[in-house]
Amino acid sequence: MKANYRNTLILTAGTILGVSLAIGHGVLAQKSEPAQALPLEELRTFTDVFTRIKRDYVETVNDKTLLEHAIRGMLAGLDPHSSYLDDEAYKDLQTSTSGEFGGLGIEVGMEDGFVKVIAPIDDTPAYRAGVKAGDLIIRLDETPVKGMSLNDAVKLMRGKPGSEIALTIVREKEEKPLRISLKRDIIQVKSVKSRSLEKGYGYVRITQFQSHTGEDMVSAIEALIKENNKENLYGMVLDLRNNPGGVLNAAVSVSDAFLEKGLIVYTEGRVEDSRLQFKATPRDVLNGTPLVVLINGGSASASEIVAGALQDHKRGVIMGTQSFGKGSVQTILPLPSNTSAIKLTTARYFTPSGRSIQADGIKPDILLEQLKVADAEPAALGSIKEADLNGHLKNVQMDKDKDKSGNKTAAPAKDENPPASLAKTDYALYEALNMLKGMRILKASTK
C-alpha cells in the first residue's frame, strides 16, 4: 500500500459475534493522567455493597467473580462499545487477524437493553438466514436478552460450529417478532470481493476492514483494469453496505488509495496519544476515474471514515441511505496480567472537513431507498410506434442497409433464458452503474 501507517491497537468496529478485530500494540497503555484524590465516600459505598453481597447473597460468590462483575458494569455504563475482555475474549481478539472465526457472523451493540444488529457479514450463517441491520434480538433460544450484558449475550451466541441457536427478532414494519434459526459455523471472512459489472466498469465490495484490506483492494482494482484490457476503468463502484467497520488503519489505507493529498481523518481524545491525524499520499489507483460509493444503515465506523473522506474531497459520489453513525474509536488496553484487557472508547473521529458522525452518520449525496424492482404488467395491445402508422415516412438509411437479396439485416437471436436484470437483483447497484455511465458521457461531452 502507499503508506506505512503507525501501528495502533485501535478499533472502529463494535462487538462482532465470533469476529473481533485488532492489530498491533496499544499506544495508550503506557499513559496515565495525574493522580487525583480518591472519592472516599463512593469507595466506602462500594465496600459496603461488596460486603453485603458477600455476607447476605443467597449463594456464595467468590471475590474474583464479584470484582469482575464490577469491572464489567463500570465499562458497560460508559457507552455501548467499551467492555471488559476476559481471558477467552482477549484470546479471540488476539487471533482475529487470521480472518477465520467461529460464530454467527453479525456485529452487534446494545440498545434499550436489547442486542441490536449493526450489520450481518456476507456469506455467514446470519447473512444467509436473513438477519438484517437494525434488527433487535430480544431472545436467545428461550432466554430473554433484557437485562443481560452485551458480553453475556455474545457468550450465549457463541458455540461449537454446527450447533444451533434460535434468535427471536423484532424488525421494523413487521407486526410480530420473527424467530430465526441459525447453525453456528467457522466464519472465513474475505474482506475484499470484486468483479466487472460491464466492460470497463468495475465493482469492489469490502465486507469489513482487516489489517490487509487496503492492499487487497488495490490488487483487486489492478486485476479489474487488466481484465478489461484497459489502462484504466471507465468507472468503479465501491460497495460498503452492511460493512460494520474494523481496523482504523485499514480505513485510512482504502481512502488513501483514491486520494492524492489532504487529510483523511483525525481523532480527538483526552490522552495525547489518542489525537491522531492521517493524511493521503500521492497516487490515485484509479487516476481520477469516476467513483460511486454505496452505503446504508449497516455501514458503520471504518466504512463511514472512507465514505466521509471521499465525500469531503469530492472524490466520489455517495449513494444509498444514511449510515449507522458510529464516530468513536476503541483502544485495546492490556491489563497487568496480560491475559485480559479492556476495550475502551478513547477518541472521536472526524472527517477532513471537521464533521463528527457520532449518532448522526454519513448522509448520501444521492438518497436511494431500499427498493425491489419488478416487471410492469405488459400492455394488452402492446405499444404503438411510428412504424405502425399507415403512410409513415420510410427510413432512407434503413433501406440502404438492406442486403443484396432485398432483406433487412437479421435481428439478433433472442435469448431464451435472459439473465436476471441487475435492477431486480440489486437496485442500488443498478443505479450506481447508471450514474457512472452518465458521468462518462458528461466527461466526454466536455472534452
C-alpha positions in Angstrom: 0.0 0.0 0.0 1.1 3.6 -0.5 1.7 4.4 3.2 3.1 2.5 6.1 0.8 3.8 8.9 1.6 3.9 12.6 0.6 0.5 14.0 -2.0 1.3 16.7 -4.3 -1.0 18.6 -7.3 0.9 17.5 -10.7 -0.5 16.6 -13.5 1.2 14.7 -16.0 -1.7 15.0 -18.2 -2.7 17.8 -18.6 -6.3 19.1 -18.7 -9.0 16.4 -20.0 -12.4 17.3 -17.1 -14.7 16.5 -15.4 -11.8 14.7 -13.2 -9.5 16.7 -10.7 -7.1 15.1 -7.4 -5.8 16.5 -3.9 -5.2 15.3 -0.5 -4.1 16.7 0.5 -2.7 20.1 -1.5 -0.4 22.4 -0.4 3.2 22.2 -2.4 4.3 25.2 -1.4 1.6 27.7 1.7 3.5 28.8 -0.1 6.8 29.5 -2.0 7.8 32.6 -3.4 11.0 34.0 -2.0 12.7 37.0 -3.1 11.1 40.3 -6.3 12.6 41.7 -7.8 12.3 45.2 -9.9 9.1 45.6 -13.6 9.6 46.1 -13.7 8.2 49.6 -17.4 8.3 50.1 -18.1 6.4 46.9 -15.4 3.9 47.7 -16.9 3.4 51.1 -20.3 2.7 49.5 -18.7 0.2 47.1 -17.1 -1.6 50.0 -20.4 -1.7 51.9 -22.2 -3.2 48.9 -19.4 -5.7 48.3 -19.5 -6.8 52.0 -23.3 -7.1 52.0 -23.2 -9.3 48.9 -20.5 -11.5 50.4 -22.5 -11.8 53.6 -26.1 -11.9 52.6 -26.5 -13.0 49.0 -28.4 -16.3 48.6 -25.4 -18.1 47.2 -21.7 -17.9 48.0 -19.8 -15.7 45.5 -16.0 -15.5 45.4 -14.1 -12.2 45.4 -12.8 -12.7 41.8 -16.2 -13.1 40.4 -17.6 -10.1 42.2 -14.7 -7.8 41.1 -15.0 -8.9 37.5 -18.7 -8.1 37.6 -17.9 -4.7 39.0 -15.3 -4.1 36.2 -17.8 -5.2 33.5 -20.5 -2.9 35.0 -18.2 0.0 35.2 -17.3 -0.3 31.5 -20.8 -1.1 30.3 -22.1 2.0 31.9 -19.8 4.2 29.8 -21.1 3.5 26.3 -22.2 0.6 24.1 -18.7 -0.1 22.8 -16.5 -0.2 25.9 -16.2 -3.6 27.5 -14.1 -6.0 29.6 -12.3 -8.7 27.8 -11.7 -11.8 29.9 -9.1 -14.5 29.1 -11.3 -16.1 26.4 -12.5 -12.9 24.7 -8.9 -11.5 24.7 -7.5 -14.6 23.1 -10.2 -14.4 20.4 -9.2 -10.8 19.8 -5.5 -11.6 19.5 -6.1 -14.3 16.9 -8.7 -12.4 14.9 -6.3 -11.1 12.2 -6.3 -14.5 10.5 -9.7 -13.7 9.0 -11.2 -17.0 10.2 -13.6 -17.1 13.2 -16.2 -19.1 14.8 -19.7 -17.7 15.4 -22.8 -16.4 13.6 -21.3 -13.5 11.6 -23.0 -10.4 12.9 -21.8 -7.3 14.6 -23.9 -6.2 17.5 -24.4 -3.4 20.0 -26.8 -2.7 22.8 -29.9 -0.5 22.5 -32.6 -0.1 25.2 -31.4 -3.3 26.9 -31.6 -5.4 23.8 -29.0 -6.6 21.3 -29.1 -4.6 18.2 -27.7 -5.9 14.9 -25.3 -3.4 13.3 -24.7 -5.5 10.3 -24.6 -9.1 9.2 -21.4 -10.1 7.5 -21.5 -11.5 3.9 -21.6 -15.3 3.4 -22.1 -16.1 7.1 -24.9 -18.0 8.9 -26.6 -14.7 9.9 -26.5 -13.3 6.4 -27.8 -16.5 4.8 -30.6 -16.7 7.4 -31.8 -13.2 6.6 -30.7 -11.3 9.7 -30.8 -7.6 8.8 -29.1 -4.4 10.0 -31.3 -2.7 12.6 -32.9 -6.0 13.9 -33.3 -6.1 17.7 -32.6 -9.5 19.3 -34.9 -10.0 22.2 -34.5 -13.7 23.0 -31.7 -16.3 22.5 -33.3 -19.7 22.3 -35.7 -19.4 25.3 -33.6 -16.9 27.3 -34.7 -13.2 27.3 -32.0 -10.7 26.4 -33.4 -7.9 28.5 -31.2 -7.1 31.5 -28.3 -9.1 30.1 -24.9 -7.5 29.4 -23.6 -7.5 25.8 -20.7 -9.8 26.7 -23.1 -12.3 28.3 -25.3 -12.2 25.2 -22.3 -12.7 23.0 -21.2 -15.7 25.0 -24.6 -17.3 24.6 -24.5 -16.8 20.8 -21.0 -18.3 20.5 -20.7 -22.0 20.5 -19.4 -25.1 18.8 -19.6 -24.9 14.9 -22.6 -27.0 13.8 -24.6 -26.3 16.9 -27.9 -24.4 16.5 -29.4 -21.4 18.1 -32.7 -19.6 17.6 -32.9 -15.8 17.6 -36.1 -14.0 18.3 -36.0 -10.7 16.5 -38.1 -7.5 16.4 -37.9 -5.9 13.0 -39.3 -2.6 11.9 -42.5 -2.8 9.9 -43.0 -6.5 11.0 -46.2 -7.0 13.0 -44.8 -9.6 15.3 -41.4 -10.9 16.3 -39.5 -13.2 13.9 -37.9 -16.5 15.1 -34.8 -17.3 13.0 -32.8 -20.5 13.5 -29.1 -20.4 12.7 -26.4 -23.0 12.7 -23.0 -21.8 14.1 -20.1 -22.1 11.7 -16.4 -21.3 11.3 -16.6 -18.0 9.5 -14.0 -17.3 6.9 -14.2 -13.6 6.1 -12.9 -12.5 2.8 -12.5 -8.8 3.2 -12.5 -7.8 -0.5 -14.6 -9.1 -3.4 -14.5 -7.8 -6.9 -15.9 -8.3 -10.4 -16.7 -6.5 -13.7 -20.3 -5.2 -14.0 -19.9 -4.5 -17.7 -16.9 -3.9 -20.0 -14.9 -1.1 -18.4 -17.0 -0.8 -15.2 -15.6 -2.4 -12.0 -17.2 -3.4 -8.7 -15.3 -3.8 -5.4 -17.1 -4.8 -2.2 -15.4 -4.5 1.2 -17.2 -6.7 3.8 -15.2 -5.5 6.7 -11.8 -3.7 7.4 -9.0 -6.1 8.3 -5.3 -5.3 8.5 -4.6 -6.1 4.8 -7.8 -4.7 3.3 -6.1 -1.7 1.7 -3.5 -3.8 -0.1 -6.1 -6.4 -1.1 -8.4 -3.8 -2.6 -5.6 -2.2 -4.7 -4.7 -5.6 -6.0 -8.4 -6.3 -6.9 -8.6 -3.0 -8.8 -5.4 -3.6 -10.7 -6.8 -7.0 -11.7 -10.0 -5.5 -12.9 -8.1 -3.0 -15.0 -6.1 -5.8 -16.5 -9.2 -7.9 -17.1 -10.8 -5.1 -19.1 -7.7 -4.7 -21.2 -7.5 -1.0 -20.4 -5.1 1.5 -18.9 -7.9 2.3 -16.6 -11.6 1.7 -16.0 -14.5 3.9 -17.1 -15.8 3.9 -13.6 -16.0 1.9 -10.4 -18.5 1.1 -7.6 -17.1 0.7 -4.1 -19.7 -1.2 -2.0 -19.6 -0.5 1.7 -23.2 -1.6 2.5 -23.6 -3.6 5.7 -19.9 -3.2 6.4 -19.6 -2.9 10.2 -16.1 -1.4 10.3 -12.9 -2.8 11.6 -9.3 -1.6 11.9 -8.9 2.2 11.7 -5.6 1.9 9.7 -7.4 -0.2 7.0 -10.0 2.5 6.5 -7.2 5.0 6.1 -5.4 2.8 3.6 -8.6 2.3 1.5 -9.3 6.1 1.5 -5.6 6.8 0.6 -5.9 4.6 -2.5 -8.2 7.1 -4.1 -6.8 10.4 -2.7 -3.5 12.1 -3.7 -3.3 14.7 -0.9 -5.1 16.2 2.1 -6.5 14.9 5.4 -8.3 11.6 5.5 -9.4 11.5 9.1 -8.4 12.8 12.5 -9.2 11.6 16.0 -9.5 13.6 19.3 -9.5 12.3 22.8 -8.3 13.3 26.3 -5.0 11.5 26.1 -2.3 12.9 23.8 -1.7 9.6 22.0 -5.4 9.5 21.0 -5.0 12.7 19.0 -4.0 11.4 15.6 -4.1 12.7 12.0 -3.9 10.6 8.9 -3.1 12.2 5.5 -3.2 11.0 2.0 0.0 10.2 0.0 0.4 10.7 -3.8 -1.1 8.3 -6.4 -4.7 7.6 -7.0 -5.0 4.0 -8.0 -7.8 4.9 -10.5 -6.1 8.1 -11.8 -9.3 10.1 -11.2 -11.7 7.6 -12.7 -15.3 8.3 -11.5 -16.2 6.5 -8.3 -19.6 5.8 -6.7 -19.7 4.6 -3.1 -22.7 2.7 -1.8 -23.6 2.9 1.9 -26.7 2.0 4.0 -27.7 1.8 7.7 -25.4 -1.1 8.2 -22.3 0.9 7.1 -20.6 1.7 10.4 -17.4 3.2 11.7 -14.5 2.5 9.3 -17.0 2.4 6.4 -18.1 5.9 7.5 -14.5 7.1 7.6 -14.0 6.1 4.0 -17.3 7.5 2.8 -16.8 10.7 4.7 -13.2 11.3 3.4 -14.2 10.6 -0.2 -17.3 12.8 0.2 -15.4 15.7 1.7 -12.7 15.6 -1.0 -15.4 15.3 -3.7 -13.6 12.2 -4.9 -16.7 10.0 -5.1 -20.5 10.2 -5.2 -22.0 8.7 -2.1 -25.3 6.8 -2.8 -27.7 4.9 -0.7 -29.2 5.5 2.7 -27.8 7.3 5.8 -25.1 5.3 7.6 -25.1 3.9 11.1 -23.4 6.8 12.9 -20.6 5.3 15.0 -18.0 8.0 15.3 -16.0 6.7 18.2 -12.7 4.8 18.4 -11.9 2.0 20.8 -8.5 1.0 22.0 -7.5 -2.3 23.5 -5.6 -1.8 26.8 -4.0 -5.0 28.1 -4.2 -5.3 31.9 -1.1 -6.2 34.0 -1.9 -9.9 33.9 -1.6 -9.7 30.1 -4.3 -12.4 29.9 -7.2 -9.9 30.0 -7.8 -6.4 28.7 -10.4 -3.6 28.4 -11.8 -2.2 25.2 -12.2 1.4 26.0 -13.6 4.3 23.9 -10.7 6.7 23.8 -11.5 9.2 21.0 -14.0 10.5 18.5 -13.0 10.7 14.8 -13.8 13.5 12.4 -13.9 13.7 8.6 -11.5 16.0 6.8 -14.0 19.0 7.0 -14.4 18.5 10.8 -17.7 16.6 10.8 -18.3 14.3 13.7 -20.7 11.5 12.6 -21.3 10.2 16.1 -25.0 9.3 16.3 -25.6 11.1 13.0 -23.9 9.1 10.2 -22.9 10.0 6.7 -25.7 11.4 4.6 -25.5 10.2 1.0 -25.2 12.7 -1.9 -28.0 10.8 -3.6 -30.6 9.1 -1.5 -31.7 5.6 -2.7 -34.4 3.9 -0.7 -34.1 0.1 -0.5 -36.5 -0.9 -3.2 -37.3 -4.1 -5.1 -38.0 -3.7 -8.8 -40.5 -5.9 -10.6 -41.5 -6.1 -14.2 -44.5 -4.0 -15.1 -47.6 -5.8 -16.5 -47.4 -5.8 -20.3 -49.9 -3.6 -22.1 -52.8 -5.7 -23.6 -52.3 -4.3 -27.1 -48.6 -3.5 -26.9 -47.1 -0.1 -27.6 -47.7 1.7 -30.9 -44.8 3.2 -32.7 -44.4 5.5 -35.7 -43.6 2.5 -37.9 -47.1 1.1 -37.1 -48.9 4.1 -38.5 -50.4 4.0 -42.1 -48.5 6.1 -44.5 -45.4 6.7 -42.3 -42.3 8.1 -43.9 -39.7 5.5 -44.7 -36.3 5.4 -43.1 -33.9 6.0 -46.0 -30.9 4.9 -44.1 -32.6 1.6 -43.2 -33.3 1.0 -46.9 -29.6 1.4 -47.6 -28.8 -1.2 -45.0 -30.8 -3.9 -46.8 -28.7 -6.7 -48.1 -28.4 -7.5 -51.8 -31.2 -10.0 -51.7 -33.6 -7.2 -50.6 -33.9 -8.5 -47.0 -33.2 -6.4 -43.9 -30.3 -7.4 -41.8 -31.4 -10.2 -39.5 -32.2 -9.2 -35.9 -30.1 -10.8 -33.2 -31.5 -14.0 -31.8 -33.4 -13.5 -28.6 -32.0 -15.1 -25.5 -34.5 -17.8 -24.4 -33.3 -17.6 -20.9 -32.1 -14.0 -20.3 -30.1 -13.3 -17.1 -31.9 -11.6 -14.2 -31.8 -7.8 -14.6 -29.4 -6.0 -12.3 -32.3 -3.7 -11.4 -34.2 -6.7 -10.0 -31.3 -8.3 -8.1 -29.7 -5.1 -6.7 -31.4 -1.8 -7.5 -28.9 0.4 -5.7 -26.0 -1.2 -7.7 -28.0 -0.7 -10.9 -28.4 3.0 -10.2 -24.7 3.3 -9.3 -23.8 1.8 -12.6 -26.2 4.2 -14.4 -24.6 7.1 -12.6 -21.1 6.0 -13.7 -22.3 5.8 -17.3 -23.8 9.3 -17.1 -20.6 10.7 -15.6 -18.6 9.1 -18.5 -20.9 10.7 -21.1 -20.7 14.1 -19.4 -16.9 13.9 -19.2 -16.7 13.0 -22.9 -19.0 15.9 -23.9 -16.8 18.5 -22.1 -13.6 17.5 -23.9 
